[in-house]
Amino acid sequence: MEYRQISDDYSVSGQITADDIATIKAAGFKGIICNRPDNEQPGQPSADEIRKAVEAAGLGFRHVPLISGQPVTMEAAEAMAKALDELDGPVFAYCRSGARSTNLFLAAQQVRG
C-alpha cells in the first residue's frame, strides 16, 4: 500500500481494505478518515466495514464523504476540520485516488485558520 504525506501529521492514499489497517497502524497513524461515499464503485468496502476494522485496531475513525468531481463545499470543509480536530494524529485519509482527501485537507486548513 502506497500513501503520500501531505503534512507532518496527515497522509493520503487511494482506497484501502480492512487488511490494510494493521499496516497503517504499524506506520504510526492514530486516526483514519474515509472521504469516499459508499457504493461509489462496485466491490468497494463500505465505510462501516473499514470503521469496524479501524476501531478493532484501537484507532479513531471518521467518515467525511465527498462525491468525486464535486467542489469542496463549506459544509464538507467544516466537517473535515472537525474530524481532524477530533482525531489524534497523525491521520491517514483515503478516497479513490487520494485527491479528494488532499483537497478536503487543504480546505479544512482554511476553516481552521
N, C-alpha and C positions, 0 to 999 in steps of 0.2 A: 504494500500500500504506500503510495506516494502522497505527500502533502506539501503545501507551500506555507512558509512562515511569513505572515503579514506584519506582525509587530512582535515585540519581545514576549507577549503573552497571548497571542492569537494566531492560529494557523487554520488553513482551509484545505479541503480535498473534495473530490467527487464522491459519489455515493459509497457509503460503507455498508457492511453487513454486521450482524451480531458477532460473527467470528473475528472481526477486526477490533473489537473493544479491548481485548487483552493487550494487543499491540499498542493501542492508543494510550491505555493506562500505563504500560511499561515505559512509554516515551515521556511520561511525566504530566500528562494532561489531567486536569481535575474536573472539567466540565465539557459537555458536548452539546452543540446546538444544531438542530436539523432545520435547514432553510428550504426544504423541499416539501411541496404539498403531497399528500398521499395520492396514490393512483396516477401519478404523472406519467409513468411508463409501466408496461406490463412486467411483472416479476419483481418490481421494486419492493424492498422491505418497507413495511409501514413504520411510521414514526413510533407507534406504540410498541412494535416489536423491538426496535432499537432501544427505546426507553427502558423496557424491561431488562435488557442485557446490560445497559449502562448502569441502571440502579442496582442490579445484582452485583456489579463490579465495584459498587461504592462510590460512583461518580455522579455528578449532577447532570441533569438533562433539561433542555428547554426546546420547544417546537415553535419556531417563528417562520411559518411558510411564506414564500413569495413566488407567485406564478412566473414561470420563465417568460422573458420578453416584456414583462410589465415593469413600469418605472417604480422605483422605491418611493412609497408614499410616506408622509409624515407619521402615519399610524404604524407602519412597518418599522420605520427608523426608531420610533419611541419604544416599540415592543422589543426590538433588538437591543437597544440601550438598557432597558430594564433587565433583559436576560443576562447581559454582560455584567450588570451591577450585582445581580443575584448569585451568579456562579463564582465559585473560587476559580482562580486561574492557575496555570494557563488554560485557555479554552480552545477546543477543536471544533470547527464548524464544517458542515458539509451540505452540498446540494448536488446537482447532476455533474457539474464540472468544477465547482469552486468559485465561479464568477459571481453568482448571487450572494454567496457568503462573504465575499470580498466587498461587494458594493454595499451590502447591508451594514457591514462593519464600519465602512467609511461614513455612511450616513449616520450611524449611531454615534460616531465620534463628534459629528456636528451637533447632534442633540445634546450630548454630554458636555459640550463646551470644551 
